[in-house]
Amino acid sequence: MSQKAIFLDRDGVINIDHAYVHKREDFQFIEGVFEACQYFIAQGYIIVVVTNQSGIGRGYYTEAQFNVLSQWMCGEFAKHGVAISKVYFCPHHPSKAEPEYLVDCQCRKPRAGMLMQAINEFDIKVENSVMVGDKVSDIQAARSAGVKTAILVESGQAFDKATMETADFVCSSLDKVPSILSSIS
């Protein structure tokens, strides 16, 4: 049975982007994230995280460290009644990575590979789904995957007009997304 999804980028959407976050002590949830995700679940969305993690490819941390942090993050969501269906990540970089990760892949956003994996794995209806990201590459990945609604969150950064125009909506942070969704449903 097809379902709708909220695709969330991680750094800058779920947590404060301190650059290459890979330790629990450096992971700070952005205010209102749990409540926003509770709203998404109540509206029938599944939550899927899609995150570029070139820090793995650059050798700053390992896939094992990333997986430990992801399990902890999902556990924190679970404590708030929020199930994260899956965390997809891309460890690659086309020019700045260790040899085994030096790949011009289909999974690294702005390409749609991670979203397409989720769409196929969870039978997601893209026309009822939403992508929330803090970079134009998130919006481009959503467009390539056919995700209907793409929302750009500022999360402390400022965007130029051209970047803002790539998204359907722009808001300050994830906690503002429920009011956007309620206005368009």
OpenMM code with the backbone's topology and positions (N, CA, C; nanometers):
from openmm import Vec3, app, unit

residues = "MET SER GLN LYS ALA ILE PHE LEU ASP ARG ASP GLY VAL ILE ASN ILE ASP HIS ALA TYR VAL HIS LYS ARG GLU ASP PHE GLN PHE ILE GLU GLY VAL PHE GLU ALA CYS GLN TYR PHE ILE ALA GLN GLY TYR ILE ILE VAL VAL VAL THR ASN GLN SER GLY ILE GLY ARG GLY TYR TYR THR GLU ALA GLN PHE ASN VAL LEU SER GLN TRP MET CYS GLY GLU PHE ALA LYS HIS GLY VAL ALA ILE SER LYS VAL TYR PHE CYS PRO HIS HIS PRO SER LYS ALA GLU PRO GLU TYR LEU VAL ASP CYS GLN CYS ARG LYS PRO ARG ALA GLY MET LEU MET GLN ALA ILE ASN GLU PHE ASP ILE LYS VAL GLU ASN SER VAL MET VAL GLY ASP LYS VAL SER ASP ILE GLN ALA ALA ARG SER ALA GLY VAL LYS THR ALA ILE LEU VAL GLU SER GLY GLN ALA PHE ASP LYS ALA THR MET GLU THR ALA ASP PHE VAL CYS SER SER LEU ASP LYS VAL PRO SER ILE LEU SER SER ILE SER".split()
positions = [
    Vec3(0.0835, -0.1188, 0.0000),
    Vec3(0.0000, 0.0000, 0.0000),
    Vec3(0.0876, 0.1248, 0.0000),
    Vec3(0.0617, 0.2141, -0.0910),
    Vec3(0.1402, 0.3375, -0.1003),
    Vec3(0.1183, 0.4253, 0.0213),
    Vec3(0.2228, 0.4957, 0.0573),
    Vec3(0.2146, 0.5871, 0.1716),
    Vec3(0.2882, 0.7163, 0.1387),
    Vec3(0.2617, 0.8175, 0.2188),
    Vec3(0.3301, 0.9448, 0.1988),
    Vec3(0.4433, 0.9569, 0.2999),
    Vec3(0.5442, 1.0355, 0.2615),
    Vec3(0.6630, 1.0491, 0.3452),
    Vec3(0.7040, 1.1948, 0.3592),
    Vec3(0.7673, 1.2216, 0.4715),
    Vec3(0.8419, 1.3455, 0.4918),
    Vec3(0.9881, 1.3042, 0.4855),
    Vec3(1.0602, 1.3544, 0.3867),
    Vec3(1.2037, 1.3313, 0.3765),
    Vec3(1.2735, 1.4458, 0.4488),
    Vec3(1.3596, 1.4130, 0.5423),
    Vec3(1.4320, 1.5157, 0.6170),
    Vec3(1.5818, 1.5027, 0.5935),
    Vec3(1.6448, 1.6121, 0.5584),
    Vec3(1.7896, 1.6179, 0.5652),
    Vec3(1.8240, 1.6169, 0.7148),
    Vec3(1.9463, 1.5812, 0.7509),
    Vec3(1.9806, 1.5756, 0.8936),
    Vec3(2.0420, 1.7070, 0.9418),
    Vec3(2.1673, 1.7320, 0.9049),
    Vec3(2.2401, 1.8480, 0.9576),
    Vec3(2.1783, 1.9773, 0.9066),
    Vec3(2.1337, 2.0615, 0.9999),
    Vec3(2.0686, 2.1869, 0.9639),
    Vec3(1.9172, 2.1791, 0.9623),
    Vec3(1.8635, 2.0569, 0.9694),
    Vec3(1.7177, 2.0386, 0.9726),
    Vec3(1.6774, 1.9724, 1.1049),
    Vec3(1.7407, 1.8604, 1.1361),
    Vec3(1.7133, 1.7888, 1.2614),
    Vec3(1.8027, 1.8419, 1.3731),
    Vec3(1.9297, 1.8603, 1.3408),
    Vec3(2.0274, 1.9063, 1.4394),
    Vec3(2.1021, 2.0284, 1.3876),
    Vec3(2.1603, 2.1019, 1.4809),
    Vec3(2.2411, 2.2180, 1.4440),
    Vec3(2.3625, 2.1672, 1.3674),
    Vec3(2.3902, 2.2301, 1.2552),
    Vec3(2.5001, 2.1879, 1.1691),
    Vec3(2.6311, 2.2482, 1.2187),
    Vec3(2.7055, 2.1663, 1.2942),
    Vec3(2.8369, 2.2088, 1.3428),
    Vec3(2.9480, 2.1582, 1.2507),
    Vec3(2.9134, 2.1111, 1.1333),
    Vec3(3.0081, 2.0568, 1.0339),
    Vec3(3.0614, 1.9213, 1.0777),
    Vec3(3.0270, 1.8212, 1.0000),
    Vec3(3.0756, 1.6839, 1.0190),
    Vec3(3.0418, 1.6292, 1.1585),
    Vec3(2.9194, 1.6490, 1.2016),
    Vec3(2.8745, 1.5996, 1.3320),
    Vec3(2.8735, 1.4467, 1.3293),
    Vec3(2.9479, 1.3869, 1.4238),
    Vec3(2.9535, 1.2406, 1.4292),
    Vec3(2.9626, 1.1871, 1.5713),
    Vec3(2.9581, 1.2766, 1.6714),
    Vec3(2.9614, 1.2346, 1.8119),
    Vec3(2.8362, 1.2856, 1.8817),
    Vec3(2.7860, 1.2028, 1.9717),
    Vec3(2.6642, 1.2392, 2.0443),
    Vec3(2.6785, 1.3736, 2.1149),
    Vec3(2.7957, 1.3990, 2.1735),
    Vec3(2.8130, 1.5243, 2.2484),
    Vec3(2.8101, 1.6484, 2.1586),
    Vec3(2.8267, 1.6310, 2.0279),
    Vec3(2.8203, 1.7431, 1.9338),
    Vec3(2.6843, 1.7548, 1.8652),
    Vec3(2.5951, 1.6607, 1.8936),
    Vec3(2.4646, 1.6546, 1.8271),
    Vec3(2.3639, 1.7324, 1.9105),
    Vec3(2.3159, 1.8450, 1.8577),
    Vec3(2.2167, 1.9272, 1.9263),
    Vec3(2.0906, 1.9320, 1.8405),
    Vec3(1.9811, 1.8760, 1.8928),
    Vec3(1.8544, 1.8822, 1.8209),
    Vec3(1.8095, 2.0274, 1.8112),
    Vec3(1.7563, 2.0638, 1.6955),
    Vec3(1.7000, 2.1976, 1.6769),
    Vec3(1.5667, 2.2023, 1.7506),
    Vec3(1.5426, 2.3124, 1.8154),
    Vec3(1.4209, 2.3276, 1.8959),
    Vec3(1.2950, 2.3031, 1.8129),
    Vec3(1.2036, 2.2241, 1.8673),
    Vec3(1.0754, 2.1982, 1.8031),
    Vec3(1.0739, 2.0796, 1.7081),
    Vec3(1.1881, 2.0131, 1.6904),
    Vec3(1.1972, 1.9021, 1.5961),
    Vec3(1.1041, 1.7873, 1.6349),
    Vec3(1.1036, 1.7500, 1.7617),
    Vec3(1.0219, 1.6353, 1.8041),
    Vec3(0.8734, 1.6631, 1.7856),
    Vec3(0.8310, 1.7834, 1.8223),
    Vec3(0.6895, 1.8195, 1.8090),
    Vec3(0.6477, 1.8230, 1.6617),
    Vec3(0.7340, 1.8766, 1.5764),
    Vec3(0.7029, 1.8793, 1.4322),
    Vec3(0.6877, 1.7368, 1.3799),
    Vec3(0.7786, 1.6494, 1.4199),
    Vec3(0.7726, 1.5109, 1.3713),
    Vec3(0.6524, 1.4358, 1.4280),
    Vec3(0.6123, 1.4679, 1.5495),
    Vec3(0.4890, 1.4092, 1.6051),
    Vec3(0.3695, 1.4504, 1.5185),
    Vec3(0.3684, 1.5751, 1.4743),
    Vec3(0.2622, 1.6235, 1.3858),
    Vec3(0.2634, 1.5453, 1.2545),
    Vec3(0.3812, 1.5269, 1.1952),
    Vec3(0.3903, 1.4545, 1.0676),
    Vec3(0.3347, 1.3131, 1.0817),
    Vec3(0.3725, 1.2447, 1.1884),
    Vec3(0.3241, 1.1081, 1.2133),
    Vec3(0.1711, 1.1093, 1.2274),
    Vec3(0.1195, 1.2075, 1.3035),
    Vec3(-0.0259, 1.2171, 1.3242),
    Vec3(-0.1000, 1.2415, 1.1927),
    Vec3(-0.0318, 1.3037, 1.0959),
    Vec3(-0.0925, 1.3306, 0.9651),
    Vec3(-0.0737, 1.2144, 0.8675),
    Vec3(-0.0153, 1.1053, 0.9142),
    Vec3(-0.0022, 0.9858, 0.8314),
    Vec3(0.1248, 0.9748, 0.7494),
    Vec3(0.2208, 1.0633, 0.7747),
    Vec3(0.3480, 1.0559, 0.7031),
    Vec3(0.4413, 0.9558, 0.7725),
    Vec3(0.5249, 0.8881, 0.6928),
    Vec3(0.6396, 0.8210, 0.7512),
    Vec3(0.7562, 0.9190, 0.7405),
    Vec3(0.8542, 0.9041, 0.8287),
    Vec3(0.9682, 0.9956, 0.8300),
    Vec3(1.0922, 0.9206, 0.7843),
    Vec3(1.1574, 0.9774, 0.6829),
    Vec3(1.2779, 0.9183, 0.6252),
    Vec3(1.3866, 1.0259, 0.6255),
    Vec3(1.5028, 0.9915, 0.6778),
    Vec3(1.6161, 1.0837, 0.6791),
    Vec3(1.7065, 1.0515, 0.5596),
    Vec3(1.7436, 1.1545, 0.4840),
    Vec3(1.8341, 1.1405, 0.3699),
    Vec3(1.9459, 1.2433, 0.3862),
    Vec3(2.0686, 1.1942, 0.4075),
    Vec3(2.1757, 1.2846, 0.4459),
    Vec3(2.3072, 1.2548, 0.3749),
    Vec3(2.3654, 1.3586, 0.3146),
    Vec3(2.5009, 1.3469, 0.2613),
    Vec3(2.5969, 1.3446, 0.3803),
    Vec3(2.6892, 1.2511, 0.3800),
    Vec3(2.7863, 1.2400, 0.4895),
    Vec3(2.9266, 1.2242, 0.4319),
    Vec3(2.9734, 1.3277, 0.3617),
    Vec3(3.1053, 1.3197, 0.2996),
    Vec3(3.2173, 1.3139, 0.4029),
    Vec3(3.1867, 1.3445, 0.5291),
    Vec3(3.2878, 1.3311, 0.6344),
    Vec3(3.3390, 1.1887, 0.6451),
    Vec3(3.2546, 1.0919, 0.6106),
    Vec3(3.2983, 0.9516, 0.6092),
    Vec3(3.4015, 0.9339, 0.4984),
    Vec3(3.3665, 0.9794, 0.3799),
    Vec3(3.4566, 0.9670, 0.2657),
    Vec3(3.5869, 1.0430, 0.2834),
    Vec3(3.5807, 1.1523, 0.3556),
    Vec3(3.7001, 1.2335, 0.3788),
    Vec3(3.7882, 1.1750, 0.4900),
    Vec3(3.7366, 1.0721, 0.5594),
    Vec3(3.8140, 1.0088, 0.6653),
    Vec3(3.8018, 1.0769, 0.8011),
    Vec3(3.7048, 1.1670, 0.8174),
    Vec3(3.6867, 1.2362, 0.9449),
    Vec3(3.6229, 1.1460, 1.0502),
    Vec3(3.5411, 1.0520, 1.0058),
    Vec3(3.4765, 0.9532, 1.0922),
    Vec3(3.4369, 0.8344, 1.0069),
    Vec3(3.3971, 0.7262, 1.0719),
    Vec3(3.3699, 0.6015, 1.0001),
    Vec3(3.2198, 0.5788, 0.9835),
    Vec3(3.1867, 0.4849, 0.8944),
    Vec3(3.0462, 0.4450, 0.8804),
    Vec3(2.9944, 0.3894, 1.0123),
    Vec3(3.0796, 0.3163, 1.0842),
    Vec3(3.0377, 0.2602, 1.2138),
    Vec3(3.0026, 0.3722, 1.3117),
    Vec3(3.0837, 0.4779, 1.3168),
    Vec3(3.0529, 0.5910, 1.4047),
    Vec3(2.9228, 0.6584, 1.3630),
    Vec3(2.9036, 0.6734, 1.2330),
    Vec3(2.7795, 0.7325, 1.1827),
    Vec3(2.6598, 0.6465, 1.2237),
    Vec3(2.6718, 0.5151, 1.2092),
    Vec3(2.5612, 0.4250, 1.2440),
    Vec3(2.5284, 0.4293, 1.3926),
    Vec3(2.6293, 0.4372, 1.4776),
    Vec3(2.6057, 0.4482, 1.6223),
    Vec3(2.5285, 0.5764, 1.6522),
    Vec3(2.5707, 0.6873, 1.5929),
    Vec3(2.5023, 0.8150, 1.6160),
    Vec3(2.3592, 0.8098, 1.5618),
    Vec3(2.3407, 0.7491, 1.4452),
    Vec3(2.2061, 0.7386, 1.3872),
    Vec3(2.1136, 0.6555, 1.4753),
    Vec3(2.1648, 0.5446, 1.5304),
    Vec3(2.0837, 0.4625, 1.6211),
    Vec3(2.0448, 0.5420, 1.7453),
    Vec3(2.1385, 0.6171, 1.7995),
    Vec3(2.1094, 0.7004, 1.9162),
    Vec3(2.0033, 0.8049, 1.8799),
    Vec3(2.0211, 0.8731, 1.7650),
    Vec3(1.9260, 0.9758, 1.7210),
    Vec3(1.7858, 0.9165, 1.7072),
    Vec3(1.7760, 0.8011, 1.6423),
    Vec3(1.6445, 0.7361, 1.6256),
    Vec3(1.5849, 0.6978, 1.7604),
    Vec3(1.6703, 0.6585, 1.8537),
    Vec3(1.6241, 0.6278, 1.9891),
    Vec3(1.5674, 0.7504, 2.0590),
    Vec3(1.6303, 0.8658, 2.0385),
    Vec3(1.5793, 0.9901, 2.0977),
    Vec3(1.4431, 1.0257, 2.0376),
    Vec3(1.4284, 1.0063, 1.9070),
    Vec3(1.2972, 1.0279, 1.8444),
    Vec3(1.1946, 0.9312, 1.9037),
    Vec3(1.2313, 0.8056, 1.9183),
    Vec3(1.1391, 0.7042, 1.9723),
    Vec3(1.0913, 0.7431, 2.1117),
    Vec3(1.1786, 0.8014, 2.1926),
    Vec3(1.1400, 0.8472, 2.3273),
    Vec3(1.0296, 0.9525, 2.3212),
    Vec3(1.0176, 1.0188, 2.2072),
    Vec3(0.9143, 1.1211, 2.1862),
    Vec3(0.7992, 1.0685, 2.0998),
    Vec3(0.7923, 0.9369, 2.0843),
    Vec3(0.6817, 0.8769, 2.0102),
    Vec3(0.6929, 0.8902, 1.8598),
    Vec3(0.8139, 0.9119, 1.8100),
    Vec3(0.8356, 0.9315, 1.6666),
    Vec3(0.9217, 0.8180, 1.6125),
    Vec3(0.8691, 0.7470, 1.5139),
    Vec3(0.9458, 0.6413, 1.4477),
    Vec3(1.0111, 0.6988, 1.3227),
    Vec3(1.1417, 0.6830, 1.3136),
    Vec3(1.2128, 0.7165, 1.1906),
    Vec3(1.2160, 0.5874, 1.1098),
    Vec3(1.1533, 0.5866, 0.9929),
    Vec3(1.1453, 0.4633, 0.9142),
    Vec3(1.2824, 0.4136, 0.8718),
    Vec3(1.3702, 0.5063, 0.8298),
    Vec3(1.5058, 0.4664, 0.7923),
    Vec3(1.5913, 0.5907, 0.7751),
    Vec3(1.7214, 0.5735, 0.7972),
    Vec3(1.8193, 0.6783, 0.7705),
    Vec3(1.9036, 0.6317, 0.6520),
    Vec3(1.8954, 0.7052, 0.5415),
    Vec3(1.9782, 0.6792, 0.4243),
    Vec3(2.0920, 0.7805, 0.4259),
    Vec3(2.2124, 0.7357, 0.3890),
    Vec3(2.3244, 0.8285, 0.3873),
    Vec3(2.4152, 0.8005, 0.2680),
    Vec3(2.4812, 0.9066, 0.2244),
    Vec3(2.5791, 0.8954, 0.1162),
    Vec3(2.7154, 0.9342, 0.1719),
    Vec3(2.8101, 0.8398, 0.1749),
    Vec3(2.9439, 0.8689, 0.2260),
    Vec3(3.0404, 0.9206, 0.1186),
    Vec3(2.9924, 0.9307, -0.0054),
    Vec3(3.0803, 0.9587, -0.1192),
    Vec3(3.1041, 1.1076, -0.1410),
    Vec3(3.2077, 1.1354, -0.2168),
    Vec3(3.2308, 1.2706, -0.2683),
    Vec3(3.3048, 1.2554, -0.4017),
    Vec3(3.2666, 1.3320, -0.5029),
    Vec3(3.3273, 1.3134, -0.6352),
    Vec3(3.4730, 1.3601, -0.6455),
    Vec3(3.5186, 1.4471, -0.5532),
    Vec3(3.6556, 1.4987, -0.5664),
    Vec3(3.7347, 1.5049, -0.4362),
    Vec3(3.6685, 1.5026, -0.3215),
    Vec3(3.7383, 1.5191, -0.1933),
    Vec3(3.7079, 1.4010, -0.1017),
    Vec3(3.7731, 1.2861, -0.1281),
    Vec3(3.7462, 1.1674, -0.0472),
    Vec3(3.8620, 1.0692, -0.0570),
    Vec3(3.8652, 0.9778, 0.0394),
    Vec3(3.9580, 0.8653, 0.0355),
    Vec3(3.9229, 0.7810, -0.0873),
    Vec3(4.0193, 0.7056, -0.1412),
    Vec3(3.9955, 0.6344, -0.2688),
    Vec3(3.8671, 0.5516, -0.2752),
    Vec3(3.8347, 0.4754, -0.1697),
    Vec3(3.7157, 0.3898, -0.1783),
    Vec3(3.5847, 0.4681, -0.1782),
    Vec3(3.5902, 0.5946, -0.1383),
    Vec3(3.4700, 0.6788, -0.1359),
    Vec3(3.4724, 0.7858, -0.2448),
    Vec3(3.5762, 0.7873, -0.3245),
    Vec3(3.5907, 0.8859, -0.4313),
    Vec3(3.5063, 0.8403, -0.5499),
    Vec3(3.3767, 0.8736, -0.5418),
    Vec3(3.2796, 0.8222, -0.6373),
    Vec3(3.1846, 0.9354, -0.6773),
    Vec3(3.1589, 0.9460, -0.8050),
    Vec3(3.0558, 1.0365, -0.8545),
    Vec3(2.9276, 0.9532, -0.8617),
    Vec3(2.8621, 0.9396, -0.7488),
    Vec3(2.7528, 0.8432, -0.7316),
    Vec3(2.6161, 0.9028, -0.7647),
    Vec3(2.5158, 0.8195, -0.7581),
    Vec3(2.3771, 0.8629, -0.7777),
    Vec3(2.3076, 0.8955, -0.6457),
    Vec3(2.3726, 0.8608, -0.5319),
    Vec3(2.3047, 0.8818, -0.4038),
    Vec3(2.3305, 1.0205, -0.3452),
    Vec3(2.4422, 1.0835, -0.3787),
    Vec3(2.4739, 1.2136, -0.3190),
    Vec3(2.3796, 1.3210, -0.3730),
    Vec3(2.3110, 1.3884, -0.2815),
    Vec3(2.2267, 1.4996, -0.3230),
    Vec3(2.3170, 1.6063, -0.3844),
    Vec3(2.2831, 1.6644, -0.4953),
    Vec3(2.1490, 1.6886, -0.5467),
    Vec3(2.0879, 1.5757, -0.6298),
    Vec3(2.1589, 1.4663, -0.6471),
    Vec3(2.0978, 1.3539, -0.7177),
    Vec3(1.9964, 1.2863, -0.6268),
    Vec3(1.9095, 1.2085, -0.6858),
    Vec3(1.7919, 1.1578, -0.6138),
    Vec3(1.8051, 1.0151, -0.5626),
    Vec3(1.9244, 0.9575, -0.5683),
    Vec3(1.9411, 0.8160, -0.5351),
    Vec3(1.8861, 0.7725, -0.4009),
    Vec3(1.9159, 0.8483, -0.2944),
    Vec3(1.8656, 0.8086, -0.1615),
    Vec3(1.7135, 0.8159, -0.1561),
    Vec3(1.6582, 0.9200, -0.2147),
    Vec3(1.5129, 0.9325, -0.2152),
    Vec3(1.4489, 0.8196, -0.2953),
    Vec3(1.5097, 0.7855, -0.4098),
    Vec3(1.4545, 0.6781, -0.4928),
    Vec3(1.4608, 0.5435, -0.4198),
    Vec3(1.5689, 0.5195, -0.3461),
    Vec3(1.5772, 0.3968, -0.2660),
    Vec3(1.4603, 0.3901, -0.1687),
    Vec3(1.4355, 0.4992, -0.0984),
    Vec3(1.3266, 0.5026, -0.0007),
    Vec3(1.1909, 0.4874, -0.0683),
    Vec3(1.1731, 0.5565, -0.1797),
    Vec3(1.0463, 0.5502, -0.2533),
    Vec3(1.0156, 0.4057, -0.2912),
    Vec3(1.1169, 0.3344, -0.3398),
    Vec3(1.0979, 0.1948, -0.3783),
    Vec3(1.0817, 0.1034, -0.2580),
    Vec3(1.1629, 0.1238, -0.1557),
    Vec3(1.1591, 0.0357, -0.0385),
    Vec3(1.0291, 0.0488, 0.0401),
    Vec3(0.9765, 0.1704, 0.0495),
    Vec3(0.8575, 0.1937, 0.1319),
    Vec3(0.7309, 0.2208, 0.0501),
    Vec3(0.7367, 0.2048, -0.0816),
    Vec3(0.6219, 0.2283, -0.1690),
    Vec3(0.5605, 0.3660, -0.1412),
    Vec3(0.6441, 0.4667, -0.1559),
    Vec3(0.6046, 0.6038, -0.1238),
    Vec3(0.5410, 0.6704, -0.2458),
    Vec3(0.4286, 0.7382, -0.2203),
    Vec3(0.3628, 0.8184, -0.3228),
    Vec3(0.4279, 0.9575, -0.3222),
    Vec3(0.5065, 0.9851, -0.4239),
    Vec3(0.5791, 1.1126, -0.4270),
    Vec3(0.4857, 1.2325, -0.4375),
    Vec3(0.3711, 1.2134, -0.5010),
    Vec3(0.2791, 1.3268, -0.5181),
    Vec3(0.2154, 1.3707, -0.3863),
    Vec3(0.2275, 1.2904, -0.2822),
    Vec3(0.1748, 1.3269, -0.1499),
    Vec3(0.2868, 1.3509, -0.0488),
    Vec3(0.4107, 1.3560, -0.0959),
    Vec3(0.5248, 1.3611, -0.0052),
    Vec3(0.5927, 1.4970, -0.0042),
    Vec3(0.6814, 1.5136, 0.0933),
    Vec3(0.7454, 1.6428, 0.1197),
    Vec3(0.8935, 1.6196, 0.1481),
    Vec3(0.9786, 1.7092, 0.0983),
    Vec3(1.1205, 1.7107, 0.1334),
    Vec3(1.1482, 1.8381, 0.2097),
    Vec3(1.2196, 1.8249, 0.3236),
    Vec3(1.2607, 1.9420, 0.4003),
    Vec3(1.4131, 1.9402, 0.4082),
    Vec3(1.4744, 2.0462, 0.3579),
    Vec3(1.6201, 2.0558, 0.3599),
    Vec3(1.6660, 2.1971, 0.3852),
    Vec3(1.7976, 2.2113, 0.4048),
    Vec3(1.8530, 2.3439, 0.4304),
    Vec3(1.9508, 2.3882, 0.3216),
    Vec3(1.9535, 2.3130, 0.2107),
    Vec3(2.0416, 2.3483, 0.0999),
    Vec3(1.9665, 2.3291, -0.0318),
    Vec3(2.0096, 2.4009, -0.1333),
    Vec3(1.9460, 2.3888, -0.2639),
    Vec3(1.9604, 2.2455, -0.3165),
    Vec3(2.0676, 2.1753, -0.2788),
    Vec3(2.0850, 2.0364, -0.3239),
    Vec3(1.9728, 1.9466, -0.2729),
    Vec3(1.9184, 1.9757, -0.1548),
    Vec3(1.8044, 1.8989, -0.1029),
    Vec3(1.6814, 1.9202, -0.1908),
    Vec3(1.6602, 2.0453, -0.2295),
    Vec3(1.5448, 2.0792, -0.3129),
    Vec3(1.5607, 2.0147, -0.4511),
    Vec3(1.6822, 2.0195, -0.5064),
    Vec3(1.7079, 1.9597, -0.6378),
    Vec3(1.6852, 1.8084, -0.6342),
    Vec3(1.7274, 1.7426, -0.5262),
    Vec3(1.7056, 1.5978, -0.5141),
    Vec3(1.5563, 1.5674, -0.5107),
    Vec3(1.4811, 1.6475, -0.4362),
    Vec3(1.3359, 1.6285, -0.4295),
    Vec3(1.2732, 1.6432, -0.5676),
    Vec3(1.3136, 1.7459, -0.6405),
    Vec3(1.2588, 1.7686, -0.7747),
    Vec3(1.2908, 1.6499, -0.8660),
    Vec3(1.4154, 1.6018, -0.8605),
    Vec3(1.4560, 1.4885, -0.9451),
    Vec3(1.3791, 1.3616, -0.9121),
    Vec3(1.3429, 1.3453, -0.7853),
    Vec3(1.2690, 1.2255, -0.7430),
    Vec3(1.1191, 1.2393, -0.7650),
    Vec3(1.0736, 1.3586, -0.8016),
    Vec3(0.9312, 1.3802, -0.8235),
    Vec3(0.8524, 1.4093, -0.6972),
    Vec3(0.9220, 1.4406, -0.5873),
    Vec3(0.8534, 1.4737, -0.4617),
    Vec3(0.7782, 1.6047, -0.4819),
    Vec3(0.6502, 1.6036, -0.4457),
    Vec3(0.5620, 1.7153, -0.4798),
    Vec3(0.6014, 1.8465, -0.4129),
    Vec3(0.6283, 1.8444, -0.2833),
    Vec3(0.6503, 1.9671, -0.2085),
    Vec3(0.7926, 1.9692, -0.1536),
    Vec3(0.8634, 2.0789, -0.1784),
    Vec3(1.0004, 2.0958, -0.1298),
    Vec3(1.0076, 2.2218, -0.0449),
    Vec3(1.0526, 2.2042, 0.0797),
    Vec3(1.0566, 2.3145, 0.1758),
    Vec3(1.2011, 2.3375, 0.2185),
    Vec3(1.2421, 2.4619, 0.2135),
    Vec3(1.3761, 2.5023, 0.2535),
    Vec3(1.3676, 2.5664, 0.3915),
    Vec3(1.4461, 2.5142, 0.4859),
    Vec3(1.4510, 2.5751, 0.6189),
    Vec3(1.5808, 2.6538, 0.6318),
    Vec3(1.5697, 2.7701, 0.6908),
    Vec3(1.6862, 2.8575, 0.7027),
    Vec3(1.7795, 2.8112, 0.8141),
    Vec3(1.7255, 2.7632, 0.9242),
    Vec3(1.8050, 2.7121, 1.0363),
    Vec3(1.9287, 2.7978, 1.0624),
    Vec3(1.9070, 2.9285, 1.0668),
    Vec3(2.0160, 3.0187, 1.1005),
    Vec3(2.0951, 3.0714, 0.9823),
    Vec3(2.0681, 3.0240, 0.8598),
    Vec3(2.1400, 3.0770, 0.7445),
    Vec3(2.0484, 3.1665, 0.6618),
    Vec3(2.1094, 3.2482, 0.5807),
    Vec3(2.0337, 3.3355, 0.4910),
    Vec3(2.0565, 3.2869, 0.3485),
    Vec3(1.9512, 3.2891, 0.2694),
    Vec3(1.9597, 3.2444, 0.1304),
    Vec3(1.9382, 3.3621, 0.0369),
    Vec3(2.0017, 3.3525, -0.0801),
    Vec3(1.9741, 3.4535, -0.1814),
    Vec3(1.8397, 3.4222, -0.2470),
    Vec3(1.7902, 3.5193, -0.3212),
    Vec3(1.6577, 3.5074, -0.3826),
    Vec3(1.6487, 3.3863, -0.4753),
    Vec3(1.7527, 3.3611, -0.5537),
    Vec3(1.7512, 3.2488, -0.6481),
    Vec3(1.7390, 3.1153, -0.5746),
    Vec3(1.8099, 3.1018, -0.4645),
    Vec3(1.8018, 2.9785, -0.3855),
    Vec3(1.6620, 2.9623, -0.3275),
    Vec3(1.6074, 3.0701, -0.2729),
    Vec3(1.4735, 3.0639, -0.2135),
    Vec3(1.3680, 3.0267, -0.3171),
    Vec3(1.3886, 3.0706, -0.4401),
    Vec3(1.2906, 3.0429, -0.5449),
    Vec3(1.2917, 2.8977, -0.5912),
    Vec3(1.3935, 2.8196, -0.5539),
    Vec3(1.3958, 2.6781, -0.5912),
    Vec3(1.2944, 2.5977, -0.5106),
    Vec3(1.2593, 2.6472, -0.3932),
    Vec3(1.1692, 2.5754, -0.3029),
    Vec3(1.0252, 2.6225, -0.3194),
    Vec3(0.9323, 2.5365, -0.2781),
    Vec3(0.7911, 2.5760, -0.2767),
    Vec3(0.7626, 2.6694, -0.1597),
    Vec3(0.8323, 2.6453, -0.0485),
    Vec3(0.8150, 2.7261, 0.0729),
    Vec3(0.9506, 2.7415, 0.1399),
    Vec3(0.9680, 2.8527, 0.2099),
    Vec3(1.0876, 2.8765, 0.2901),
    Vec3(1.0396, 2.9171, 0.4290),
    Vec3(1.1001, 2.8564, 0.5321),
    Vec3(1.0644, 2.8931, 0.6691),
    Vec3(1.1895, 2.8873, 0.7557),
    Vec3(1.1770, 2.9343, 0.8788),
    Vec3(1.2944, 2.9464, 0.9637),
    Vec3(1.3492, 2.8125, 1.0108),
    Vec3(1.2600, 2.7168, 1.0440),
    Vec3(1.3071, 2.5862, 1.0932),
    Vec3(1.1948, 2.4834, 1.0820),
    Vec3(1.2304, 2.3579, 1.1122),
    Vec3(1.1364, 2.2466, 1.0954),
    Vec3(1.0076, 2.2660, 1.1750),
    Vec3(1.0151, 2.3340, 1.2880),
    Vec3(0.8945, 2.3519, 1.3696),
    Vec3(0.7892, 2.4400, 1.3021),
    Vec3(0.8252, 2.5073, 1.1935),
    Vec3(0.7285, 2.5892, 1.1172),
    Vec3(0.6614, 2.5098, 1.0046),
    Vec3(0.7140, 2.3924, 0.9722),
    Vec3(0.6612, 2.3138, 0.8607),
    Vec3(0.5179, 2.2656, 0.8848),
    Vec3(0.4797, 2.2236, 1.0073),
    Vec3(0.3394, 2.1810, 1.0254),
    Vec3(0.2373, 2.2875, 0.9836),
    Vec3(0.2645, 2.4151, 1.0126),
    Vec3(0.1673, 2.5182, 0.9728),
    Vec3(0.1632, 2.5332, 0.8209),
    Vec3(0.2756, 2.5122, 0.7534),
    Vec3(0.2761, 2.5159, 0.6064),
    Vec3(0.1906, 2.4001, 0.5524),
    Vec3(0.2141, 2.2799, 0.6058),
    Vec3(0.1397, 2.1641, 0.5565),
    Vec3(-0.0087, 2.1767, 0.5844),
    Vec3(-0.0445, 2.2315, 0.6993),
    Vec3(-0.1881, 2.2445, 0.7286),
    Vec3(-0.2535, 2.3470, 0.6370),
    Vec3(-0.1776, 2.4438, 0.5881),
    Vec3(-0.2339, 2.5459, 0.4986),
    Vec3(-0.2503, 2.4951, 0.3550),
    Vec3(-0.1773, 2.3883, 0.3181),
    Vec3(-0.1876, 2.3406, 0.1791),
    Vec3(-0.2679, 2.2101, 0.1674),
    Vec3(-0.3079, 2.1538, 0.2811),
    Vec3(-0.3819, 2.0248, 0.2711),
    Vec3(-0.5305, 2.0457, 0.2603),
] * unit.nanometer
topology = app.Topology()
chain = topology.addChain("A")
for resn in residues:
    res = topology.addResidue(resn, chain)
    for name in ("N", "CA", "C"):
        topology.addAtom(name, app.Element.getBySymbol(name[0]), res)
